[in-house]
Amino acid sequence: MEAVILSEESVPRRTLRKRVTTSKGSPLRFKPASVSAITARHGTTSEDNLKKKAYKQAFLQSAARAQSEREIRVRELKKRALAITSTGKTPATSRQRLVMQMVYDEITPYPDEAWVSQLGVIIHREYHQVKNWFSNQRQKDARDSRQHTPQPAAPASLEASLCKITCDGRDLRLRTAALNSCRAEDWSDTFFDEVVMIYNFRLLAKHSQEEAMAALVESEPDVAIPS
């Protein structure tokens, strides 16, 4: 029996797909996609970064412009409030006290420079008089609180009733009642101005009606009662 000698050319060879190796020599099953293919599908990363930077810069510029405009507005309001004629000891009218008391009881006992100025302009009372009224009222409440709670470790009821919020870029302390009627993010200088103006207008209207009724009663002739 003759031995069959096979040449290398006659033996079929199994072809293998060429593997791509990493820098550490471990083979990869698939060849990674090219950068151009990824860019075509997802966009250029550098362009996205440029857009994000542009949006951020525009936002910061807008915020800085709004803050600058607000500072100018507050300075003008304070200037108007300081210009209101006052002797320094002029007592507040009943309407002025009611408006300030409403702000103290329902909004905040700590109005800042902007809100003190707005309040003074609306009720026509000098800036320092409004500021001093709130300071005196806080001191009065502190004395009353110490009388009712003599323990020094007990927190003051005034501070415990306040919530810290951010309003037009600065921190304010508002009462819980104010946040129950309006969300924290909705409070602003404009909204405060509207609340105070509406309350002041209602008091003015009520006062006018009372004066009109009093004048009407005085103008009525006396009716003689027959004997």
Solvent accessible surface area in square Angstrom, and as a share of the most:
residue,aa,sasa,rsa
1,M,245,1.09
2,E,154,0.69
3,A,89,0.69
4,V,125,0.72
5,I,160,0.81
6,L,123,0.61
7,S,60,0.39
8,E,129,0.58
9,E,155,0.70
10,S,65,0.42
11,V,77,0.44
12,P,123,0.77
13,R,187,0.68
14,R,214,0.78
15,T,127,0.74
16,L,149,0.74
17,R,191,0.70
18,K,184,0.78
19,R,160,0.58
20,V,58,0.33
21,T,84,0.49
22,T,51,0.30
23,S,121,0.78
24,K,191,0.81
25,G,48,0.46
26,S,59,0.38
27,P,75,0.47
28,L,66,0.33
29,R,192,0.70
30,F,142,0.59
31,K,160,0.68
32,P,90,0.56
33,A,60,0.46
34,S,65,0.42
35,V,121,0.69
36,S,81,0.52
37,A,35,0.27
38,I,81,0.41
39,T,53,0.31
40,A,90,0.70
41,R,154,0.56
42,H,132,0.59
43,G,39,0.37
44,T,47,0.27
45,T,98,0.57
46,S,63,0.40
47,E,96,0.43
48,D,63,0.33
49,N,69,0.35
50,L,118,0.59
51,K,118,0.50
52,K,138,0.58
53,K,136,0.58
54,A,55,0.43
55,Y,154,0.59
56,K,134,0.57
57,Q,108,0.48
58,A,56,0.44
59,F,142,0.59
60,L,99,0.49
61,Q,97,0.43
62,S,51,0.33
63,A,49,0.38
64,A,64,0.50
65,R,138,0.50
66,A,59,0.46
67,Q,72,0.32
68,S,54,0.35
69,E,98,0.44
70,R,28,0.10
71,E,77,0.34
72,I,89,0.45
73,R,110,0.40
74,V,11,0.07
75,R,145,0.53
76,E,93,0.42
77,L,29,0.14
78,K,55,0.23
79,K,137,0.58
80,R,139,0.51
81,A,0,0.00
82,L,74,0.37
83,A,78,0.61
84,I,21,0.10
85,T,130,0.75
86,S,42,0.27
87,T,119,0.69
88,G,54,0.52
89,K,188,0.80
90,T,54,0.32
91,P,108,0.68
92,A,13,0.10
93,T,72,0.42
94,S,69,0.44
95,R,53,0.19
96,Q,15,0.07
97,R,115,0.42
98,L,87,0.43
99,V,0,0.00
100,M,0,0.00
101,Q,56,0.25
102,M,15,0.07
103,V,0,0.00
104,Y,2,0.01
105,D,69,0.36
106,E,95,0.42
107,I,6,0.03
108,T,0,0.00
109,P,0,0.00
110,Y,51,0.19
111,P,16,0.10
112,D,40,0.21
113,E,80,0.36
114,A,2,0.02
115,W,0,0.00
116,V,4,0.03
117,S,0,0.00
118,Q,8,0.04
119,L,0,0.00
120,G,0,0.00
121,V,33,0.19
122,I,32,0.16
123,I,1,0.00
124,H,122,0.54
125,R,26,0.09
126,E,23,0.10
127,Y,9,0.04
128,H,93,0.42
129,Q,20,0.09
130,V,0,0.00
131,K,105,0.45
132,N,81,0.41
133,W,44,0.15
134,F,3,0.01
135,S,33,0.21
136,N,91,0.47
137,Q,31,0.14
138,R,58,0.21
139,Q,98,0.44
140,K,96,0.40
141,D,42,0.22
142,A,37,0.29
143,R,117,0.43
144,D,50,0.26
145,S,21,0.14
146,R,149,0.54
147,Q,137,0.61
148,H,146,0.65
149,T,61,0.36
150,P,99,0.62
151,Q,111,0.49
152,P,138,0.87
153,A,97,0.75
154,A,44,0.34
155,P,109,0.69
156,A,42,0.33
157,S,79,0.51
158,L,25,0.13
159,E,80,0.36
160,A,76,0.59
161,S,39,0.25
162,L,24,0.12
163,C,49,0.29
164,K,146,0.62
165,I,14,0.07
166,T,91,0.53
167,C,1,0.00
168,D,58,0.30
169,G,63,0.60
170,R,44,0.16
171,D,83,0.43
172,L,8,0.04
173,R,98,0.36
174,L,0,0.00
175,R,34,0.12
176,T,67,0.39
177,A,55,0.42
178,A,3,0.02
179,L,40,0.20
180,N,121,0.62
181,S,96,0.62
182,C,16,0.10
183,R,150,0.55
184,A,35,0.27
185,E,123,0.55
186,D,61,0.32
187,W,12,0.04
188,S,29,0.19
189,D,6,0.03
190,T,90,0.52
191,F,63,0.26
192,F,0,0.00
193,D,39,0.20
194,E,86,0.39
195,V,41,0.24
196,V,0,0.00
197,M,101,0.45
198,I,93,0.47
199,Y,66,0.25
200,N,12,0.06
201,F,139,0.58
202,R,161,0.59
203,L,28,0.14
204,L,75,0.37
205,A,38,0.29
206,K,120,0.51
207,H,98,0.44
208,S,64,0.41
209,Q,123,0.55
210,E,92,0.41
211,E,99,0.45
212,A,63,0.49
213,M,117,0.52
214,A,52,0.41
215,A,59,0.46
216,L,98,0.49
217,V,98,0.56
218,E,146,0.66
219,S,81,0.52
220,E,100,0.45
221,P,115,0.72
222,D,143,0.74
223,V,131,0.75
224,A,93,0.72
225,I,160,0.81
226,P,122,0.76
227,S,163,1.05
